[in-house]
Structures are given as structure tokens and as C-alpha cells.
Amino acid sequence: MITDAVLQFLAAFFGTIAFSVLFSVPKEHYPLCGVIGGTGWMLCWTLIHVLHTGVVEANFIATVFITLASRIGSTVRKCPVTLFLIAGIFPEVPGIGVYRTIYYSVQENHEMGLYYGRETLGIAIAMVLGIILVFEIPQKTINRLFGDKALYGRK
């Protein structure tokens, strides 16, 4: 189980960095992008495989974490939140669900196609709601908690 968890983290970490390269994220932000994506995926994977949480609920919680970590990272690094959010959310995207939906539909296994279609739609909606929830936190609050003055003492 520990070996699986480490391999899952490493795959998500390097996958996120590879996506960061494709998305033209500046090189100095690769490690933080990788940590955000890898940790978010580990949270989702742990919730599903260890704590036996539902897939949709696990993706929602992981998306909230990734979005919050991205906002904090953008505040600390003084760069746009999209650098971390788009790259970091990459491991959560339900690509296999879309594939399975199409596959089973083409195979005329409508029951399985509908199952994976509902699950994929649920994950996508959970991701959107998780992002919206975190972006409802005012930027002033993030700045107050994680800005320069909060990190290095007030001057």
C-alpha cells in the first residue's frame, strides 16, 4: 500500500510538471506545481482507496485542496493563480471516465456507459464547485494570512 501511494504521488508529481511544461509555466514554478498536483492526487487517491470515500466526494475535496494551495502559492510567489491551478488540477481530470463512457457506448453496453457517464459528469461538477467554493474566499483574506507581511513579520 505504501509503495502504491509513493508511486501514485510520483506519477502525479511528474505528470503535473510535464503538463506545466506544455502550459508554458516558468521553470521556477515547476516544483510547486508538481507538489500541488501530486499532493492533490494523493489526497484523492487516499480518500478513495484507503478511506473508501466516493469518487465524486474525493475529487471535490482534492479540488478544494488544489485550488486553495494554488491561491496560496500564487500569493506567496506573486504570480497568477492559473499557473498552479490549471497544472495542479491535471491529475484530477476524469479523462478515463470519458474514455470508458464512449467505449461502453460504442460497445452497446449502455448500462456501463451510463454509469461512467454519470460518474464523469459528477466529478466534473464537483471540480467546478470546489473551485468556485475556494474562489469565494476574498483575496484580502488570503493576502492577510499568507502575504509578505504575514510570512515575514509586520513592518
MARBA-3410 file (N, C-alpha, C, O; in Angstrom, 1 decimal):
155
0.8,-1.2,0.0,0.0,0.0,0.0,0.9,1.3,0.0,0.6,2.2,-0.7 ~ 1.9,1.3,0.8,2.8,2.4,0.9,3.5,2.6,-0.5,3.7,3.7,-1.0 ~ 4.0,1.5,-1.1,4.6,1.6,-2.4,3.7,2.2,-3.4,4.1,3.0,-4.2 ~ 2.4,1.7,-3.4,1.4,2.2,-4.3,1.2,3.7,-4.1,1.2,4.5,-5.1 ~ 1.2,4.2,-2.9,1.0,5.6,-2.6,2.1,6.4,-3.1,1.9,7.5,-3.7
3.4,5.9,-2.9,4.5,6.7,-3.3,4.6,6.7,-4.9,4.8,7.8,-5.5 ~ 4.3,5.6,-5.5,4.2,5.6,-7.0,3.1,6.5,-7.5,3.3,7.2,-8.5 ~ 2.0,6.5,-6.9,0.9,7.4,-7.3,1.3,8.9,-7.2,1.1,9.7,-8.1 ~ 2.0,9.2,-6.0,2.4,10.6,-5.9,3.4,11.0,-6.9,3.3,12.1,-7.5 ~ 4.4,10.1,-7.2,5.5,10.4,-8.1,4.9,10.6,-9.5,5.3,11.5,-10.3
4.0,9.7,-9.9,3.3,9.8,-11.2,2.6,11.1,-11.4,2.7,11.8,-12.4 ~ 1.8,11.5,-10.3,1.1,12.8,-10.4,2.0,14.0,-10.4,1.8,15.0,-11.1 ~ 3.1,13.9,-9.6,4.1,15.0,-9.5,4.7,15.2,-10.8,4.7,16.4,-11.3 ~ 5.3,14.2,-11.5,5.9,14.4,-12.7,4.9,14.6,-13.9,5.3,15.4,-14.8 ~ 3.8,14.1,-13.8,2.7,14.4,-14.8,2.3,15.8,-14.7,2.1,16.5,-15.8
2.2,16.4,-13.5,1.9,17.8,-13.4,3.0,18.7,-13.9,2.7,19.7,-14.6 ~ 4.2,18.3,-13.6,5.4,19.1,-14.2,5.4,19.0,-15.7,5.6,20.0,-16.3 ~ 5.1,17.8,-16.2,5.1,17.7,-17.7,4.0,18.6,-18.3,4.2,19.2,-19.3 ~ 2.8,18.6,-17.6,1.7,19.5,-18.1,2.1,20.9,-17.9,1.7,21.8,-18.8 ~ 2.9,21.3,-16.9,3.3,22.6,-16.7,4.2,23.1,-17.8,4.2,24.2,-18.3
5.1,22.2,-18.3,5.9,22.5,-19.5,5.1,22.8,-20.7,5.3,23.8,-21.4 ~ 4.0,22.0,-20.9,3.2,22.2,-22.1,2.4,23.5,-22.0,2.0,24.1,-22.9 ~ 2.1,23.9,-20.7,1.3,25.0,-20.4,2.1,26.3,-20.3,1.6,27.4,-20.1 ~ 3.4,26.2,-20.6,4.4,27.3,-20.5,4.5,28.0,-19.2,4.6,29.2,-19.1 ~ 4.5,27.2,-18.1,4.7,27.7,-16.8,6.2,28.0,-16.7,7.0,27.2,-17.1
6.6,29.2,-16.1,8.0,29.4,-15.9,8.7,28.3,-15.1,8.1,27.8,-14.1 ~ 9.9,28.0,-15.4,10.6,26.9,-14.8,10.7,27.0,-13.3,10.7,25.9,-12.6 ~ 10.8,28.2,-12.7,11.0,28.3,-11.3,9.7,27.8,-10.5,9.8,27.6,-9.3 ~ 8.6,27.7,-11.2,7.4,27.2,-10.6,7.1,25.7,-10.7,6.1,25.2,-10.2 ~ 7.9,25.0,-11.5,7.7,23.6,-11.7,7.6,22.8,-10.4,6.7,22.0,-10.2
8.5,23.0,-9.5,8.4,22.2,-8.2,7.1,22.4,-7.5,6.5,21.4,-7.0 ~ 6.7,23.6,-7.3,5.5,23.9,-6.6,4.3,23.3,-7.3,3.4,22.8,-6.7 ~ 4.3,23.5,-8.7,3.2,22.9,-9.4,3.1,21.4,-9.2,2.0,20.8,-9.0 ~ 4.3,20.7,-9.2,4.3,19.3,-9.0,3.9,18.9,-7.6,3.2,17.9,-7.5 ~ 4.3,19.6,-6.6,3.8,19.3,-5.3,2.3,19.5,-5.1,1.7,18.7,-4.5
1.8,20.6,-5.7,0.3,20.8,-5.6,-0.4,19.7,-6.3,-1.4,19.1,-5.7 ~ 0.0,19.4,-7.5,-0.7,18.3,-8.3,-0.5,16.9,-7.6,-1.5,16.2,-7.5 ~ 0.7,16.6,-7.2,0.9,15.3,-6.6,0.2,15.1,-5.2,-0.3,14.1,-5.0 ~ 0.2,16.2,-4.4,-0.4,16.1,-3.1,-2.0,16.1,-3.3,-2.6,15.3,-2.6 ~ -2.5,16.8,-4.2,-3.9,16.8,-4.5,-4.4,15.4,-5.0,-5.4,14.9,-4.5
-3.6,14.8,-5.9,-3.9,13.4,-6.3,-3.8,12.4,-5.2,-4.6,11.5,-5.0 ~ -2.7,12.6,-4.3,-2.6,11.7,-3.2,-3.8,11.8,-2.3,-4.2,10.8,-1.7 ~ -4.2,13.0,-2.0,-5.4,13.2,-1.2,-6.6,12.4,-1.8,-7.3,11.7,-1.1 ~ -6.8,12.6,-3.1,-8.0,12.0,-3.8,-7.8,10.5,-3.7,-8.7,9.7,-3.4 ~ -6.6,10.0,-4.0,-6.3,8.5,-4.1,-6.5,7.9,-2.7,-7.1,6.8,-2.5
-6.0,8.6,-1.6,-6.2,8.1,-0.3,-7.6,8.1,0.2,-8.1,7.1,0.8 ~ -8.4,9.1,-0.2,-9.8,9.1,0.2,-10.5,8.0,-0.5,-11.4,7.4,0.2 ~ -10.2,7.7,-1.7,-10.9,6.6,-2.4,-10.5,5.2,-2.0,-11.3,4.4,-1.7 ~ -9.1,5.0,-2.0,-8.6,3.6,-1.7,-8.4,3.3,-0.3,-8.4,2.1,0.1 ~ -8.2,4.2,0.6,-7.9,3.9,2.0,-9.1,4.2,2.8,-9.5,3.3,3.6
-9.7,5.3,2.6,-10.9,5.7,3.5,-12.2,5.3,2.8,-13.3,5.5,3.4 ~ -12.2,4.8,1.6,-13.4,4.3,0.8,-14.5,5.4,0.7,-15.6,5.1,0.8 ~ -14.0,6.6,0.4,-14.9,7.7,0.1,-15.4,7.5,-1.3,-14.7,6.9,-2.1 ~ -16.5,8.1,-1.7,-17.0,8.1,-3.1,-16.1,8.9,-4.0,-15.4,9.8,-3.5 ~ -16.0,8.5,-5.2,-15.2,9.1,-6.2,-15.5,10.6,-6.4,-14.5,11.4,-6.4
-16.7,11.0,-6.4,-17.1,12.3,-6.6,-16.7,13.2,-5.4,-16.2,14.3,-5.5 ~ -17.0,12.7,-4.2,-16.7,13.4,-3.0,-15.2,13.5,-2.8,-14.7,14.6,-2.4 ~ -14.4,12.5,-3.2,-12.9,12.6,-3.1,-12.4,13.6,-4.0,-11.5,14.4,-3.7 ~ -12.9,13.7,-5.2,-12.5,14.7,-6.2,-12.8,16.1,-5.8,-12.1,17.0,-6.0 ~ -14.0,16.2,-5.2,-14.4,17.6,-4.6,-13.4,18.0,-3.6,-12.9,19.2,-3.6
-13.1,17.2,-2.6,-12.2,17.5,-1.5,-10.8,17.8,-2.1,-10.1,18.8,-1.7 ~ -10.3,17.0,-3.0,-9.0,17.2,-3.6,-9.0,18.5,-4.4,-7.9,19.2,-4.4 ~ -10.0,18.8,-5.1,-10.1,20.1,-5.9,-10.1,21.3,-5.0,-9.4,22.3,-5.3 ~ -10.8,21.2,-3.8,-10.7,22.3,-2.9,-9.3,22.5,-2.4,-8.8,23.6,-2.3 ~ -8.6,21.4,-2.1,-7.2,21.5,-1.6,-6.3,22.1,-2.7,-5.6,23.0,-2.4
-6.4,21.6,-3.9,-5.6,22.1,-5.0,-5.9,23.6,-5.3,-4.9,24.4,-5.5 ~ -7.1,24.0,-5.3,-7.5,25.4,-5.5,-6.9,26.3,-4.4,-6.4,27.4,-4.6 ~ -7.1,25.9,-3.1,-6.6,26.6,-2.0,-5.1,26.7,-2.1,-4.5,27.8,-1.8 ~ -4.4,25.6,-2.3,-2.9,25.6,-2.4,-2.5,26.5,-3.6,-1.4,27.1,-3.5 ~ -3.2,26.5,-4.7,-2.8,27.3,-5.8,-3.0,28.8,-5.5,-2.1,29.6,-5.9
-4.0,29.2,-4.8,-4.2,30.6,-4.4,-3.1,31.0,-3.4,-2.6,32.1,-3.5 ~ -2.8,30.1,-2.5,-1.7,30.5,-1.5,-0.4,30.6,-2.2,0.4,31.5,-2.0 ~ -0.1,29.6,-3.1,1.1,29.6,-3.9,1.3,30.9,-4.8,2.3,31.4,-4.9 ~ 0.2,31.3,-5.4,0.2,32.5,-6.2,0.4,33.7,-5.4,1.0,34.7,-5.8 ~ -0.1,33.7,-4.2,0.1,34.9,-3.3,1.5,35.0,-2.8,2.2,36.0,-2.8
2.1,33.8,-2.4,3.5,33.8,-1.9,4.4,34.1,-3.0,5.4,34.8,-2.9 ~ 4.2,33.5,-4.2,5.1,33.7,-5.3,4.8,34.9,-6.2,5.6,35.2,-7.1 ~ 3.7,35.6,-5.9,3.3,36.8,-6.6,3.2,36.5,-8.1,3.9,37.2,-8.9 ~ 2.4,35.6,-8.5,2.1,35.3,-9.9,0.7,34.8,-10.0,0.0,34.7,-9.0 ~ 0.2,34.7,-11.2,-1.2,34.3,-11.4,-1.6,32.9,-10.9,-0.8,32.0,-10.9
-2.7,32.8,-10.3,-3.2,31.6,-9.7,-3.3,30.5,-10.8,-3.2,29.3,-10.5 ~ -3.6,30.9,-12.0,-3.8,29.9,-13.1,-2.6,29.0,-13.3,-2.7,27.9,-13.8 ~ -1.4,29.6,-13.1,-0.1,28.8,-13.3,-0.2,27.5,-12.4,0.2,26.5,-12.9 ~ -0.7,27.6,-11.2,-0.7,26.5,-10.3,-2.0,25.7,-10.4,-2.0,24.5,-10.4 ~ -3.1,26.4,-10.6,-4.4,25.7,-10.7,-4.6,24.8,-11.9,-5.0,23.7,-11.7
-4.3,25.3,-13.0,-4.5,24.5,-14.3,-3.5,23.3,-14.3,-3.9,22.2,-14.6 ~ -2.3,23.6,-13.9,-1.3,22.5,-13.9,-1.6,21.5,-12.8,-1.6,20.3,-13.0 ~ -2.0,22.0,-11.6,-2.2,21.2,-10.5,-3.5,20.3,-10.5,-3.6,19.3,-9.9 ~ -4.5,20.8,-11.3,-5.7,20.1,-11.4,-5.7,19.0,-12.4,-6.6,18.1,-12.5 ~ -4.6,19.0,-13.2,-4.4,18.0,-14.3,-4.6,16.5,-13.8,-5.4,15.8,-14.5
-4.1,16.1,-12.7,-4.3,14.7,-12.3,-5.8,14.4,-12.0,-6.2,13.2,-12.0 ~ -6.6,15.4,-11.7,-8.0,15.1,-11.3,-8.9,15.0,-12.4,-10.0,14.6,-12.3 ~ -8.5,15.5,-13.6,-9.4,15.5,-14.8,-9.8,14.1,-15.1,-9.0,13.2,-15.2 ~ -11.1,13.8,-15.2,-11.6,12.5,-15.4,-11.6,11.9,-16.8,-12.6,11.6,-17.4 ~ -10.4,11.9,-17.4,-10.2,11.5,-18.8,-10.6,10.0,-19.0,-11.2,9.7,-20.0
-10.2,9.2,-18.0,-10.6,7.8,-18.2,-12.1,7.6,-18.1,-12.6,6.6,-18.8 ~ -12.8,8.4,-17.4,-14.2,8.3,-17.3,-14.9,8.6,-18.6,-15.8,8.0,-19.1 ~ -14.3,9.6,-19.3,-14.9,10.0,-20.7,-14.6,8.8,-21.6,-15.4,8.4,-22.4 ~ -13.4,8.3,-21.5,-13.0,7.2,-22.4,-13.9,6.0,-22.2,-14.4,5.4,-23.1 ~ -14.1,5.6,-20.9,-15.0,4.5,-20.6,-16.4,4.7,-21.1,-17.1,3.8,-21.5
-16.9,5.9,-20.9,-18.3,6.3,-21.3,-18.4,6.0,-22.8,-19.4,5.4,-23.3 ~ -17.5,6.5,-23.6,-17.5,6.4,-25.1,-17.3,4.9,-25.4,-18.0,4.4,-26.3 ~ -16.4,4.3,-24.8,-16.1,2.9,-25.1,-17.3,2.0,-24.9,-17.7,1.2,-25.8 ~ -17.9,2.1,-23.7,-19.1,1.2,-23.5,-20.3,1.6,-24.3,-21.1,0.7,-24.6 ~ -20.4,2.9,-24.7,-21.5,3.3,-25.6,-21.3,2.7,-27.0,-22.2,2.2,-27.6
-20.0,2.7,-27.5,-19.8,2.1,-28.8,-19.9,0.6,-28.7,-20.4,0.0,-29.7 ~ -19.6,0.0,-27.6,-19.8,-1.5,-27.5,-21.3,-1.9,-27.2,-21.6,-3.0,-27.1 ~ -22.1,-0.8,-27.2,-23.5,-1.0,-26.9,-23.9,-1.6,-25.5,-24.9,-2.3,-25.3 ~ -23.0,-1.4,-24.6,-23.2,-1.7,-23.2,-23.7,-0.4,-22.5,-22.9,0.2,-21.8 ~ -24.9,-0.1,-22.7,-25.5,1.2,-22.3,-25.5,1.3,-20.8,-25.4,2.4,-20.3
-25.7,0.2,-20.1,-25.7,0.3,-18.6,-24.3,0.8,-18.1,-24.3,1.7,-17.3 ~ -23.2,0.3,-18.6,-21.9,0.7,-18.1,-21.6,2.1,-18.7,-21.0,2.9,-18.0 ~ -22.0,2.4,-19.9,-21.8,3.7,-20.5,-22.5,4.8,-19.7,-21.9,5.8,-19.4 ~ -23.7,4.5,-19.3,-24.4,5.4,-18.5,-23.8,5.6,-17.1,-23.8,6.7,-16.5 ~ -23.3,4.5,-16.5,-22.7,4.5,-15.2,-21.5,5.4,-15.2,-21.4,6.3,-14.4
-20.6,5.2,-16.2,-19.4,6.0,-16.3,-19.7,7.5,-16.7,-19.0,8.4,-16.3 ~ -20.7,7.6,-17.5,-21.1,9.0,-17.9,-21.6,9.8,-16.7,-21.2,11.0,-16.6 ~ -22.4,9.2,-15.9,-22.9,9.9,-14.7,-21.7,10.2,-13.7,-21.6,11.3,-13.1 ~ -20.8,9.2,-13.5,-19.7,9.4,-12.6,-18.8,10.5,-13.1,-18.4,11.4,-12.4 ~ -18.5,10.5,-14.4,-17.7,11.6,-15.0,-18.3,12.9,-14.9,-17.6,13.9,-14.6
-19.6,13.0,-15.2,-20.3,14.3,-15.0,-20.3,14.7,-13.6,-20.1,15.9,-13.3 ~ -20.5,13.8,-12.6,-20.4,14.1,-11.2,-19.0,14.7,-10.8,-19.0,15.6,-10.0 ~ -18.0,14.1,-11.3,-16.6,14.5,-11.0,-16.4,15.9,-11.6,-15.9,16.8,-10.9 ~ -16.8,16.1,-12.8,-16.7,17.5,-13.4,-17.4,18.5,-12.6,-16.9,19.6,-12.4 ~ -18.6,18.3,-12.2,-19.4,19.2,-11.4,-18.8,19.4,-10.1,-18.7,20.6,-9.6
-18.3,18.4,-9.4,-17.6,18.5,-8.1,-16.4,19.4,-8.3,-16.1,20.2,-7.4 ~ -15.6,19.2,-9.4,-14.4,20.1,-9.6,-14.8,21.5,-9.7,-14.2,22.4,-9.1 ~ -15.8,21.8,-10.5,-16.3,23.2,-10.7,-16.7,23.8,-9.4,-16.4,24.9,-9.0 ~ -17.5,23.0,-8.6,-18.0,23.6,-7.3,-16.9,23.8,-6.3,-16.9,24.7,-5.6 ~ -15.9,22.9,-6.3,-14.7,23.0,-5.5,-13.9,24.3,-5.8,-13.5,25.0,-4.9
-13.7,24.6,-7.1,-13.0,25.8,-7.5,-13.8,27.0,-7.1,-13.2,28.0,-6.6 ~ -15.1,27.0,-7.4,-16.0,28.2,-7.0,-15.9,28.4,-5.5,-15.8,29.6,-5.1 ~ -16.0,27.3,-4.7,-16.1,27.5,-3.3,-14.8,28.2,-2.8,-14.9,29.1,-1.9 ~ -13.6,27.8,-3.2,-12.4,28.4,-2.8,-12.2,29.8,-3.3,-11.7,30.7,-2.6 ~ -12.7,30.1,-4.5,-12.6,31.4,-5.0,-13.6,32.4,-4.4,-13.5,33.6,-4.6
-14.5,31.9,-3.6,-15.4,32.8,-2.8,-14.6,33.4,-1.6,-15.1,34.3,-1.0 ~ -13.5,32.8,-1.2,-12.7,33.4,-0.2,-12.1,34.7,-0.7,-11.4,34.7,-1.8 ~ -12.3,35.8,-0.1,-11.7,37.1,-0.6,-10.2,37.1,-0.7,-9.5,36.5,0.2 ~ -9.6,37.7,-1.7,-8.2,37.7,-1.9,-7.5,38.5,-0.7,-6.4,38.2,-0.3 ~ -8.2,39.4,-0.1,-7.7,40.2,1.1,-7.4,39.2,2.2,-6.4,39.3,2.9
-8.3,38.2,2.4,-8.1,37.2,3.4,-6.9,36.4,3.2,-6.1,36.1,4.1 ~ -6.7,35.9,1.9,-5.5,35.1,1.5,-4.3,36.0,1.7,-3.3,35.5,2.3 ~ -4.3,37.2,1.3,-3.1,38.1,1.5,-2.8,38.3,2.9,-1.6,38.3,3.3 ~ -3.8,38.5,3.7,-3.6,38.8,5.2,-3.0,37.5,5.8,-2.1,37.7,6.7 ~ -3.4,36.4,5.4,-2.9,35.1,6.1,-1.5,34.7,5.5,-0.7,34.1,6.2
-1.3,34.9,4.2,-0.2,34.3,3.5,0.7,35.3,2.7,1.7,34.9,2.1 ~ 0.4,36.6,2.8,1.2,37.6,2.1,2.5,37.8,2.8,2.8,37.2,3.8 ~ 3.3,38.7,2.2,4.7,39.0,2.7,4.7,39.4,4.2,5.5,38.9,5.0 ~ 3.8,40.3,4.6,3.8,40.7,6.0,3.4,39.6,7.0,3.9,39.5,8.1 ~ 2.5,38.7,6.5,2.2,37.6,7.4,3.3,36.6,7.5,3.5,36.0,8.5
4.1,36.4,6.4,5.1,35.4,6.4,6.4,35.9,7.1,7.1,35.1,7.7 ~ 6.7,37.2,7.0,8.0,37.7,7.4,7.9,38.7,8.6,8.8,39.3,8.9 ~ 6.7,38.8,9.2,6.5,39.7,10.3,6.1,41.1,9.8,6.5,41.5,8.7 ~ 5.3,41.8,10.5,4.8,43.1,10.1,5.9,44.1,10.3,6.7,44.1,11.3 ~ 5.9,45.1,9.4,6.9,46.1,9.4,6.3,47.5,9.6,6.9,48.5,9.7
END
